[in-house]
């Protein structure tokens, strides 16, 4: 069942998430078995990294993205909701727009 799920994730082109507990970060990466030329190739690791901290009970206490993504509200929302998944989705979306040459600042102003 897990193998089938992993296969479907690759088919959809979903990114891999690397968890680095030592530095408190989640790094959005190209799928290991993905297509060449994925949208994340060529983007800096700093842009693809979300800094996170959790308390002793496992609640999210901090989420921070690269300043150029301008996702401060989404970071605050992630902490309030104790749910980092929507933030990771938003980061991936913004990285997609950036790699396609769109201005993510206008997207933030438009509430995308």
Backbone as a chain_set.jsonl record, in Angstrom:
{"seq": "XXXXXXXXXXXXXXXXXXXXXXXXXXXXXXXXXXXXXXXXXXXXXXXXXXXXXXXXXXXXXXXXXXXXXXXXXXXXXXXXXXXXXXXXXXXXXXXXXXXXXXXXXXXXXXXX", "coords": {"N": [[0.823, -1.188, 0.0], [1.93, 1.3, 0.818], [3.957, 1.489, -1.062], [2.493, 1.755, -3.411], [1.257, 4.224, -2.958], [3.535, 5.881, -2.889], [4.395, 5.543, -5.529], [2.301, 6.75, -6.917], [2.525, 9.376, -5.991], [4.928, 10.108, -7.211], [4.13, 9.939, -9.883], [2.359, 12.08, -9.975], [4.093, 14.123, -9.64], [4.684, 15.195, -7.177], [6.524, 16.909, -4.663], [9.385, 15.786, -2.758], [9.81, 15.737, 0.763], [12.263, 16.705, 2.953], [13.211, 16.154, 6.192], [14.978, 17.821, 8.586], [15.971, 17.483, 11.553], [18.107, 18.332, 13.069], [18.687, 20.965, 12.368], [16.209, 22.023, 12.511], [14.336, 22.086, 10.285], [12.338, 21.858, 7.299], [12.769, 20.724, 4.117], [11.926, 21.343, 0.851], [12.03, 19.28, -1.892], [12.99, 18.104, -5.195], [11.169, 15.34, -6.577], [12.541, 12.155, -5.904], [12.514, 10.222, -7.881], [11.626, 11.651, -9.951], [10.698, 13.584, -12.892], [13.134, 14.813, -15.179], [14.378, 18.163, -15.039], [12.591, 19.347, -13.292], [10.48, 21.757, -11.61], [11.743, 22.627, -9.321], [14.423, 22.313, -9.635], [17.455, 24.001, -9.688], [16.626, 26.067, -8.03], [17.483, 27.764, -5.034], [18.513, 26.141, -2.003], [17.892, 27.541, 0.289], [15.584, 28.986, -0.423], [13.825, 26.892, -0.616], [13.469, 25.967, 1.918], [11.809, 25.536, 5.007], [11.848, 26.795, 8.139], [11.296, 25.284, 11.231], [9.941, 24.853, 14.537], [9.107, 22.881, 17.343], [7.175, 22.334, 20.312], [7.543, 20.577, 23.478], [5.305, 18.958, 23.519], [4.842, 18.47, 20.914], [3.589, 20.407, 19.425], [3.453, 22.851, 16.873], [5.528, 25.607, 17.074], [6.882, 27.536, 15.761], [7.257, 28.716, 12.474], [8.954, 29.488, 9.593], [9.62, 31.007, 6.528], [11.686, 31.7, 3.632], [12.498, 35.129, 3.382], [11.981, 36.411, 0.888], [9.806, 35.137, -0.161], [7.611, 36.156, 1.059], [5.651, 35.206, 2.921], [4.662, 35.634, 5.504], [2.159, 35.868, 6.851], [1.017, 33.364, 6.284], [2.839, 31.753, 7.608], [2.384, 32.48, 10.281], [-0.266, 31.615, 10.47], [0.072, 28.858, 10.164], [1.324, 28.203, 12.585], [-0.651, 29.008, 14.43], [-2.705, 27.232, 13.712], [-1.419, 24.895, 14.169], [-0.39, 23.359, 12.061], [1.586, 22.556, 9.541], [1.394, 21.718, 6.927], [-0.35, 23.126, 4.98], [1.212, 25.441, 4.654], [3.575, 24.418, 3.534], [2.548, 23.585, 1.1], [1.858, 26.065, 0.012], [4.396, 27.261, -0.188], [5.563, 25.583, -2.103], [3.86, 26.179, -4.238], [4.447, 28.925, -4.636], [7.152, 28.701, -5.322], [6.878, 27.382, -7.717], [5.638, 29.373, -9.252], [7.671, 31.306, -9.176], [9.747, 29.994, -10.564], [8.622, 29.94, -13.022], [8.781, 32.522, -13.748], [7.026, 34.419, -12.74], [5.993, 37.207, -10.709], [6.077, 36.862, -7.39], [5.494, 38.635, -5.417], [3.335, 40.181, -6.316], [1.445, 38.195, -6.272], [1.164, 37.7, -3.55], [0.078, 40.13, -2.736], [-2.346, 39.931, -4.005], [-3.513, 37.956, -2.628], [-3.085, 35.281, -3.254]], "CA": [[0.0, 0.0, 0.0], [2.809, 2.465, 0.843], [4.663, 1.536, -2.338], [1.541, 2.286, -4.383], [1.119, 5.646, -2.659], [4.773, 6.525, -3.331], [4.388, 5.534, -6.991], [1.34, 7.771, -7.369], [3.104, 10.684, -5.703], [5.908, 10.366, -8.263], [3.37, 10.195, -11.106], [1.786, 13.425, -9.878], [5.168, 15.1, -9.555], [4.721, 15.814, -5.853], [7.901, 17.004, -4.165], [9.781, 15.087, -1.537], [10.092, 16.599, 1.904], [13.359, 16.235, 3.794], [13.125, 16.689, 7.551], [16.295, 17.924, 9.21], [15.734, 17.829, 12.955], [19.297, 18.974, 13.633], [18.601, 22.411, 12.153], [14.816, 22.417, 12.621], [13.901, 22.538, 8.966], [11.74, 20.986, 6.295], [13.284, 21.181, 2.832], [11.123, 20.855, -0.274], [12.983, 18.801, -2.896], [12.463, 17.398, -6.353], [10.935, 13.915, -6.326], [13.754, 11.364, -6.169], [12.37, 9.513, -9.146], [10.82, 12.541, -10.781], [11.107, 13.941, -14.24], [14.249, 15.752, -15.277], [13.944, 19.528, -15.27], [11.497, 19.708, -12.405], [10.447, 23.181, -11.306], [12.585, 22.969, -8.178], [15.845, 22.256, -9.979], [18.029, 25.314, -9.894], [16.248, 27.004, -6.971], [18.37, 27.59, -3.886], [18.023, 25.39, -0.844], [17.325, 28.518, 1.221], [14.212, 29.266, -0.856], [13.017, 25.679, -0.463], [13.524, 25.541, 3.313], [10.907, 26.117, 6.005], [12.369, 26.587, 9.491], [10.21, 24.926, 12.149], [10.225, 24.438, 15.905], [7.982, 22.248, 18.022], [7.349, 22.259, 21.761], [7.683, 19.207, 23.998], [4.092, 18.204, 23.216], [4.754, 18.27, 19.474], [2.861, 21.502, 18.764], [4.266, 23.773, 16.089], [5.676, 26.893, 17.759], [7.528, 28.483, 14.848], [7.409, 28.357, 11.066], [9.501, 30.651, 8.913], [10.086, 30.774, 5.169], [12.623, 32.701, 3.118], [11.808, 36.434, 3.33], [11.56, 36.809, -0.454], [8.513, 34.516, -0.479], [6.592, 37.032, 1.653], [4.585, 34.337, 3.433], [4.588, 35.815, 6.955], [0.816, 35.546, 7.326], [0.851, 31.912, 6.199], [3.658, 31.173, 8.683], [1.631, 32.685, 11.522], [-1.449, 30.748, 10.4], [0.533, 27.487, 10.403], [1.555, 28.06, 14.024], [-1.958, 29.081, 15.103], [-3.46, 26.014, 13.403], [-0.558, 23.738, 14.457], [-0.461, 22.566, 10.833], [2.56, 23.092, 8.604], [1.135, 21.222, 5.574], [-0.78, 24.174, 4.038], [2.34, 26.333, 4.396], [4.457, 23.735, 2.59], [1.874, 23.646, -0.191], [1.975, 27.448, -0.466], [5.789, 27.457, -0.59], [5.719, 24.867, -3.383], [3.131, 26.966, -5.235], [5.218, 30.127, -4.918], [8.359, 28.303, -6.039], [6.441, 27.089, -9.087], [5.447, 30.66, -9.92], [8.975, 31.953, -9.345], [10.511, 29.325, -11.606], [7.98, 30.274, -14.291], [9.041, 33.916, -14.025], [6.0, 35.313, -12.196], [6.352, 37.994, -9.536], [5.303, 36.363, -6.259], [5.035, 39.785, -4.629], [1.974, 40.514, -6.76], [0.55, 37.114, -5.821], [0.892, 37.921, -2.123], [-0.845, 41.269, -2.637], [-3.643, 39.508, -4.508], [-4.028, 36.93, -1.723], [-2.996, 33.956, -3.875]], "C": [[0.871, 1.257, 0.0], [3.585, 2.614, -0.467], [3.768, 2.132, -3.42], [1.356, 3.795, -4.185], [2.353, 6.406, -3.145], [4.829, 6.602, -4.854], [3.458, 6.615, -7.528], [1.845, 9.185, -7.096], [4.111, 11.071, -6.774], [5.187, 10.684, -9.567], [2.798, 11.607, -11.121], [2.848, 14.515, -9.825], [5.236, 15.811, -8.218], [6.155, 15.839, -5.336], [8.127, 16.093, -2.969], [10.014, 16.133, -0.46], [11.206, 15.959, 2.711], [13.24, 16.93, 5.135], [14.513, 16.671, 8.155], [16.091, 18.425, 10.637], [16.908, 18.578, 13.572], [19.242, 20.492, 13.475], [17.163, 22.92, 12.233], [14.255, 22.919, 11.314], [13.222, 21.416, 8.184], [12.156, 21.559, 4.957], [12.46, 20.524, 1.728], [12.077, 20.534, -1.413], [12.262, 18.199, -4.09], [12.187, 15.95, -5.973], [12.184, 13.122, -6.706], [13.693, 10.68, -7.518], [11.606, 10.355, -10.157], [11.413, 12.789, -12.151], [12.287, 14.909, -14.172], [13.692, 17.148, -15.539], [12.743, 19.932, -14.438], [11.597, 21.181, -12.042], [11.373, 23.572, -10.163], [14.07, 22.961, -8.517], [16.339, 23.67, -10.269], [17.635, 26.35, -8.848], [17.095, 26.723, -5.733], [17.689, 26.803, -2.761], [17.362, 26.332, 0.158], [15.876, 28.844, 0.872], [13.28, 28.1, -0.559], [12.916, 25.191, 0.974], [12.514, 26.292, 4.17], [11.487, 25.766, 7.376], [11.186, 26.314, 10.421], [10.76, 24.593, 13.532], [8.942, 23.873, 16.489], [8.248, 22.253, 19.516], [7.417, 20.798, 22.188], [6.468, 18.33, 23.719], [3.894, 17.983, 21.722], [3.963, 19.334, 18.732], [3.855, 22.422, 18.046], [4.317, 25.126, 16.792], [6.307, 27.956, 16.87], [7.558, 27.888, 13.455], [7.878, 29.609, 10.342], [10.018, 30.244, 7.54], [11.097, 31.854, 4.783], [11.883, 34.031, 2.963], [11.296, 36.828, 1.949], [10.217, 36.196, -0.86], [7.338, 35.317, 0.079], [5.373, 36.237, 2.141], [4.445, 34.451, 4.952], [3.215, 35.439, 7.514], [0.601, 34.036, 7.346], [1.672, 31.199, 7.273], [2.94, 31.305, 10.026], [0.425, 31.758, 11.585], [-1.069, 29.291, 10.689], [0.725, 27.233, 11.893], [0.225, 28.067, 14.771], [-2.764, 27.794, 14.916], [-2.7, 24.74, 13.776], [-0.551, 22.773, 13.267], [0.457, 23.186, 9.788], [2.248, 22.704, 7.159], [0.64, 22.304, 4.615], [0.342, 25.161, 3.693], [3.29, 25.7, 3.383], [3.863, 23.753, 1.187], [2.015, 25.038, -0.803], [3.405, 27.744, -0.923], [6.019, 26.8, -1.944], [5.042, 25.645, -4.503], [3.933, 28.212, -5.618], [6.5, 29.803, -5.67], [8.032, 27.98, -7.486], [6.28, 28.38, -9.866], [6.78, 31.35, -10.17], [9.752, 31.32, -10.48], [9.913, 29.599, -12.977], [8.122, 31.752, -14.628], [7.98, 34.887, -13.535], [6.532, 36.032, -10.966], [5.487, 37.539, -8.365], [4.859, 37.474, -5.337], [3.641, 40.201, -5.018], [0.993, 39.44, -6.323], [0.195, 37.309, -4.361], [-0.098, 39.058, -1.95], [-2.252, 40.885, -3.065], [-4.268, 38.439, -3.625], [-3.997, 35.538, -2.306], [-2.489, 32.944, -2.875]], "O": [[0.584, 2.195, -0.744], [3.837, 3.729, -0.923], [4.227, 2.919, -4.248], [1.307, 4.548, -5.158], [2.221, 7.469, -3.751], [5.262, 7.612, -5.409], [3.796, 7.314, -8.484], [1.611, 10.091, -7.896], [4.153, 12.224, -7.202], [5.586, 11.6, -10.285], [2.76, 12.253, -12.168], [2.533, 15.698, -9.952], [5.783, 16.91, -8.126], [6.912, 14.892, -5.549], [7.193, 15.691, -2.275], [10.372, 17.275, -0.751], [11.102, 14.799, 3.109], [13.175, 18.158, 5.203], [15.151, 15.621, 8.227], [16.045, 19.628, 10.891], [16.723, 19.37, 14.496], [19.7, 21.224, 14.353], [16.917, 24.111, 12.046], [13.757, 24.042, 11.232], [13.485, 20.228, 8.373], [11.93, 22.737, 4.682], [12.32, 19.302, 1.683], [12.842, 21.392, -1.854], [11.089, 17.834, -4.012], [12.892, 15.386, -5.136], [12.808, 13.401, -7.729], [14.701, 10.571, -8.216], [11.014, 9.83, -11.1], [12.473, 12.275, -12.507], [12.415, 15.706, -13.243], [12.655, 17.296, -16.185], [11.96, 20.784, -14.857], [12.664, 21.784, -12.152], [11.75, 24.739, -10.05], [14.882, 23.527, -7.786], [15.707, 24.427, -11.006], [18.251, 27.414, -8.783], [17.386, 25.567, -5.426], [16.468, 26.813, -2.609], [16.382, 25.962, 0.806], [15.034, 28.967, 1.761], [12.095, 28.292, -0.286], [12.348, 24.13, 1.233], [12.378, 27.512, 4.077], [11.602, 24.593, 7.73], [10.191, 27.037, 10.394], [11.887, 24.118, 13.675], [7.841, 24.325, 16.173], [9.398, 22.186, 19.948], [7.354, 19.894, 21.354], [6.578, 17.104, 23.685], [2.904, 17.383, 21.304], [3.692, 19.186, 17.541], [4.938, 22.719, 18.551], [3.278, 25.724, 17.074], [6.269, 29.143, 17.194], [7.849, 26.705, 13.277], [7.265, 30.67, 10.466], [10.754, 29.267, 7.402], [11.323, 32.804, 5.534], [10.757, 34.055, 2.464], [10.277, 37.512, 1.846], [9.567, 36.675, -1.789], [6.205, 35.169, -0.379], [4.23, 36.556, 1.816], [4.139, 33.462, 5.617], [3.126, 34.765, 8.54], [0.065, 33.493, 8.312], [1.255, 30.162, 7.789], [2.895, 30.358, 10.81], [0.129, 31.184, 12.634], [-1.801, 28.578, 11.376], [0.34, 26.182, 12.406], [-0.004, 27.23, 15.645], [-3.423, 27.325, 15.844], [-3.251, 23.641, 13.711], [-0.683, 21.56, 13.425], [0.135, 24.227, 9.215], [2.795, 23.315, 6.241], [1.17, 22.399, 3.508], [0.411, 25.657, 2.568], [3.759, 26.378, 2.469], [4.584, 23.915, 0.203], [2.262, 25.171, -2.002], [3.602, 28.409, -1.941], [6.612, 27.408, -2.835], [5.591, 25.758, -5.599], [4.078, 28.515, -6.803], [6.895, 30.551, -6.564], [8.822, 28.274, -8.383], [6.728, 28.48, -11.008], [7.001, 31.912, -11.243], [10.358, 32.029, -11.283], [10.61, 29.504, -13.987], [7.644, 32.198, -15.671], [8.027, 36.068, -13.879], [7.412, 35.528, -10.27], [4.284, 37.804, -8.349], [3.935, 37.283, -4.546], [2.835, 40.543, -4.153], [-0.166, 39.738, -6.035], [-0.954, 37.105, -3.97], [-1.007, 38.977, -1.124], [-3.234, 41.433, -2.563], [-5.417, 38.051, -3.837], [-4.792, 34.687, -1.907], [-2.344, 31.768, -3.207]]}, "num_chains": 1, "name": "protein.A"}
